[in-house]
């Protein structure tokens, strides 16, 4: 049985931010979860991609930092 995240969880908060058109910067995800960078990246890989089955698009913002967003069309780069 698959459980969906509760709306008040860190997972759901991250999914909401990742679902925005502009996605989320690594620093934003770190701020809302209070996790370190390696924990956020592990969450993106293990939970968002593998467990929940979402495709993630990674890009660079103007400052050279990583931005992540869920590819709603299913064409994410790995």
C-alpha positions in Angstrom: 0.0 0.0 0.0 1.4 3.4 -1.0 1.0 6.3 1.3 1.0 9.9 0.0 2.7 12.5 2.1 0.7 14.6 4.5 0.3 18.2 3.6 2.2 19.4 6.6 5.3 17.3 6.1 8.7 18.4 4.9 8.3 16.0 2.0 5.1 17.7 0.9 6.6 21.1 1.4 9.5 20.2 -0.8 7.2 18.7 -3.5 5.2 21.9 -3.5 8.3 24.0 -4.0 9.7 21.6 -6.6 6.4 21.7 -8.5 6.7 25.5 -9.2 7.5 26.6 -12.7 10.8 27.9 -11.5 11.5 25.0 -9.2 13.7 25.4 -6.2 17.3 26.3 -5.4 19.3 23.9 -3.3 19.5 26.7 -0.7 15.7 27.1 -0.6 15.2 23.4 0.0 17.9 23.5 2.8 16.1 26.4 4.4 12.6 24.9 4.5 13.8 21.5 5.7 16.7 22.5 7.9 18.7 19.7 6.1 22.3 19.8 4.9 23.0 19.9 1.2 23.9 16.2 0.9 20.6 15.3 2.7 18.6 17.4 0.2 20.3 15.8 -2.7 19.8 12.3 -1.2 16.1 13.1 -0.7 15.8 14.2 -4.3 17.4 11.0 -5.6 16.0 8.4 -3.2 12.5 9.8 -2.4 11.5 12.0 -5.2 13.0 10.1 -8.1 13.0 6.5 -6.9 10.2 6.1 -4.4 7.7 8.6 -5.8 8.8 8.2 -9.5 9.1 11.8 -10.4 11.5 13.0 -13.0 13.7 15.9 -11.9 15.1 18.6 -14.1 18.3 20.2 -12.9 19.6 23.5 -14.1 21.9 26.4 -13.1 20.6 29.7 -11.9 22.2 33.0 -12.7 24.5 32.7 -9.7 25.7 29.3 -10.7 23.7 27.4 -8.1 21.6 24.3 -8.8 17.9 24.5 -9.3 15.6 21.5 -9.2 12.1 21.1 -10.4 9.7 18.2 -11.0 9.2 17.6 -14.7 5.4 17.3 -15.0 5.8 16.1 -18.7 8.0 13.2 -17.6 11.0 14.3 -19.7 13.5 14.8 -16.8 17.3 14.5 -17.4 19.2 12.2 -15.1 
